[in-house]
Amino acid sequence: MGLFDELKELGVDVDGAMRRLNNNQALYQRLLNTFTKTIQEYQVQPDFDGSNYSEIIEKAHAIKGTSGNLSIMPIYESYTKIVDLLRKDDPESARDEIKNILPVQEKIIDCIKKYMQ
């Protein structure tokens, strides 16, 4: 089993991403590598300050956009909810969503890193 098959098992719409990229596998792999760097740079943890979470919204929005462009659907959908919840001033629900997505996010990142070394 290769990278794309494992990503599909984790809920990534590899076929959709490949259609958008004219089936350029090398480009998709480079973008996946960039995605792992985005996750590291914009890491969102559930223990954010409850009074001012504008920075968390920015970080979550960046991850949402990058994951959406690459059809990493579990992460895209979750970070869409996180951004919406924070914009609606519901940090507790956003924290729960972050806690739920972090293990999935870690599996996807580990899968990408496994093949990108």
C-alpha positions in Angstrom: 0.0 0.0 0.0 1.3 3.5 -0.9 0.8 7.0 0.3 -2.3 7.7 -1.7 -4.0 4.5 -0.6 -3.3 5.1 3.1 -4.5 8.7 2.8 -7.7 7.5 1.3 -8.2 5.1 4.2 -7.9 8.1 6.5 -10.6 10.0 4.7 -8.6 12.1 2.3 -10.2 12.7 -1.1 -7.0 12.0 -3.1 -8.9 11.6 -6.3 -10.6 15.0 -6.0 -7.3 16.7 -5.2 -5.6 14.9 -8.2 -8.4 16.1 -10.5 -7.7 19.7 -9.4 -4.0 19.2 -10.0 -4.4 17.6 -13.4 -3.2 14.3 -12.0 0.2 15.7 -11.1 1.2 13.3 -8.4 4.6 14.9 -7.8 2.9 18.3 -7.2 0.4 16.8 -4.8 3.2 15.1 -2.8 5.1 18.4 -2.6 1.9 20.2 -1.4 1.3 17.4 1.2 4.8 18.1 2.5 4.0 21.8 2.7 0.8 20.9 4.5 2.8 19.2 7.3 4.8 22.4 7.7 1.6 24.4 7.9 0.3 22.2 10.6 3.5 22.7 12.6 3.5 26.4 12.1 -0.1 27.0 12.8 -0.6 24.3 15.4 -3.9 24.7 17.3 -4.2 23.3 20.8 -7.4 23.1 22.9 -5.9 25.0 25.8 -6.1 28.4 24.2 -7.1 31.6 26.1 -10.8 31.8 26.3 -11.0 35.5 26.3 -9.2 36.3 23.1 -9.0 33.7 20.4 -8.6 35.7 17.3 -5.1 34.2 16.8 -6.6 30.7 17.1 -9.2 31.7 14.4 -6.4 32.8 12.1 -4.4 29.6 12.7 -7.5 27.4 12.2 -8.5 29.3 9.1 -5.0 28.7 7.6 -5.2 25.0 8.3 -8.8 24.9 7.0 -7.7 26.5 3.7 -4.7 24.4 3.1 -6.5 21.1 4.0 -9.4 22.1 1.8 -7.1 22.8 -1.2 -5.6 19.3 -0.8 -8.9 17.6 -0.1 -7.8 16.5 3.4 -11.5 16.3 4.3 -11.5 15.2 7.9 -9.2 18.1 8.8 -10.9 20.6 6.5 -14.4 19.8 7.9 -13.2 19.9 11.5 -11.3 23.2 11.2 -14.4 24.7 9.4 -16.4 23.8 12.5 -13.7 25.2 14.8 -13.6 28.5 12.9 -17.4 28.8 12.9 -17.7 27.9 16.6 -15.1 30.5 17.6 -16.7 33.2 15.4 -20.0 32.4 17.2 -18.2 32.8 20.6 -18.4 29.1 21.5 -14.9 28.3 22.6 -15.9 25.2 24.6 -17.4 23.5 21.6 -14.3 24.5 19.6 -12.0 23.0 22.2 -14.0 19.7 22.0 -13.7 19.7 18.2 -9.9 20.4 18.4 -9.6 17.5 20.9 -11.4 15.2 18.5 -9.5 16.1 15.4 -6.0 16.1 16.8 -5.6 12.3 16.8 -6.9 12.1 13.2 -4.6 15.0 12.2 -1.7 13.2 13.8 -2.4 10.0 11.8 -2.6 11.9 8.6 0.6 13.8 9.3 2.4 10.6 10.3 1.2 8.9 7.1 2.6 11.8 5.0 5.9 11.9 6.8 6.3 8.2 6.5 6.4 8.5 2.7 8.1 11.9 2.4 11.4 11.0 4.1 
